[in-house]
Amino acid sequence: MRGALRSQRAWMILGIASGVSWTAAKITVPLLAAGAIDNGIIPGDNRAIAGYALVIIAVGVLQGLSSGFRRYCAFRVAYGPRPTSASACSRTSSGCTSPSTTRRRRAS
């Protein structure tokens, strides 16, 4: 298994890093909301609550991007690199069949 995943090492590391940043962002939002409630609600001063709101929005954007990239990396690793030549297709256990080849076989 180690040999099969060796070519995907960079994508796995990127996926793990984006998963960690996604988790950190999910944990940070409730903490920021608690800070906004404790420190941001000051009568006549909206700057503190606006600052917390902007930080929460930025962390939410980071969370969304991390989640999407984490999934992209997971699919990239799961499906692996695609064979690019006919010789590479013949080395795979299932072979490479395009939809047009399959249609021609059925028509015969």
N, C-alpha and C positions, 0 to 999 in steps of 0.2 A: 504494500500500500504506500509505503514511503516513496518508492520509485515512481508510482503513478501520480502522486501529488507534487513531486519535485518541480515539475514545470509550472505548477500553479502557485508556488510559494509566495510570490509577490502579491498575487490577488488575495490569497488567504490572509496575509499580514494586513493588507489594506482593509479587507472585510472585518478583521478583528478590531483594528483601530477605529473604524467607523462604528462598529457595534459598541465599543467602549465610549466613544463620544456621544452616541445616541443615548446610552444609559445614563451618562453623566448629565446630559441635558434634561432627561426625564426626571432625574432627582433634583436638579437645580430649580426648576420652575416652581414647585411648591415652597421651597425655601425662599425664593425671591418674593413670592406672594405673601408669605408670612412677614418678611422684612418690610414689604410695602405697607402692610396693615399696621405693623408695630411702629415704623419710623416715618411713613409717608403721609399719614393722615394728620395733617397739621392745619388747623383753621387758617384760612387766608394765604396759605403757601402751597401752590400746586406744582412747584418745580420738583420736589422730591418724588411725589407720586408719578409724575410724568417721566422722570428718569427711570423709576422702577418699571413702568409700563414699556418703555423703549427697550430696556434690557430683557424683559420677559419676551417681547416680540422677537428680538434678535436670537435669543436662546431657542425659541420655537422654530425659527427658520433653520437654525443649525440642526435642530432635532429632525426636522423634515428631510433636509439634505442628507444627513447621516443615515437615516432610515432607508432612503432611496438608494444611496450608494452601497449600503450594506447588502441590500437585496440584489443589486446589480452584481456585486462581487460574488455572492452566493450562487447566482445563476451561472456566472462566468466559470466558476470552479466546477459546478455540477455538470455542465455540458462540455467543458474542456475545449481545447483548441480543435478547430475543424480541419479535416484533411483537405489539402489544396490541390493534390495531383491524383491522377489515376492510379499511380503506384501506391500511394498512401491509402487509397480506397481499397485496393486489393489486399492490403495487409490487415484490414479490420475484420473482425469476425462476421459482421453483418454485411460487409461490402457497402458500396455507395450506389444507391439507386435514386435517380431523380424521378420526379412525377412523370415526366415525358417518357422515360424508359419504361416505367411501370405501365403506362397506358398502351405503349406499343406492344408490350408482352401480352396484355389482355386482349388486344385486338387480333392477335395472331391465332 
